[in-house]
Amino acid sequence: FYVTDALTVGQAFTLPDSTFRHAVQVLRLNVGEPLILFNGEGGEYAAQMHNVSKRSASVLIEAFAEIDTESPLQLTLVQAIIKPDKMDFALQKAVELGVATFQPLVTQRSVARIGKEKVDKKMQHWEGIMVAACEQSGRTRMPQLNAPLELDDWLEQPFEGTRLILAPGDFPRINSLPLDLPTPVALLIGPEGGFSDAEVASCVQAGVTPVSLGPRILRAETASITALALLQHHYGD
Ligand code: SAM
């Protein structure tokens, strides 16, 4: 279970409401049963249910184990905003595939738009997906979630390493990148309608390398899973 609090071995810790609901009301954990907590900073805390009432529960934190499931490749997925269910899916899979940072991107052809007043709510929703994906995949470090940016604003940000834009067409295959690729790596994926030619041109002008995944056009979420898996295979873990 993910909690945001600092934890200490020996501490009796009151579960936050959402964790209480999940642990006690959904999974029916009772006094004496073991559970694992993590706070996104690396490592897992073994704990035992201590006190359980109808409205709250506390656990006793018994041990800490440094568990590192992170990839040595610092990978940023710069995902153009796509339809909400597809975006959720892409984010969930990106976390499972070990991205260190998730950057939502506003592009010319983004069909799905997020009004300024809805950004905070959307970020909270995406955070929930990241937490669940970390819990499921055993990641003990929480990836970074950035607020959505326009492409031009993202391009202006300094980035040491390699920036790649996935675009169908006559570009080198992602598999043909050199083995000594400078890292970290940022990977841009377009929306349902793809990047416009002007967007690809501005990326190239800014030093972003265009790469292809081959002759078939994949849905954005398929493209992101495929490219992330290939990059982890070649440069990460
Ligand atoms: N007609 C659009 C185009 O030509 O860009 C298709 C967009 S595709 C559904 C969504 C995104 O997935 C693209 O913007 C690109 O980032 C990525 N993508 C899909 N298939 C790809 C391929 N074969 N090579 C490189 N990128 C691909």
Boltz pocket constraint, residues with backbone or C-beta under 6 A from the ligand:
constraints:
  - pocket:
      binder: B
      contacts: [[A, 165], [A, 166], [A, 167], [A, 168], [A, 169], [A, 188], [A, 189], [A, 190], [A, 191], [A, 192], [A, 193], [A, 194], [A, 195], [A, 211], [A, 212], [A, 213], [A, 214], [A, 215], [A, 216], [A, 217], [A, 218], [A, 219], [A, 220], [A, 221], [A, 223]]
      max_distance: 6.0
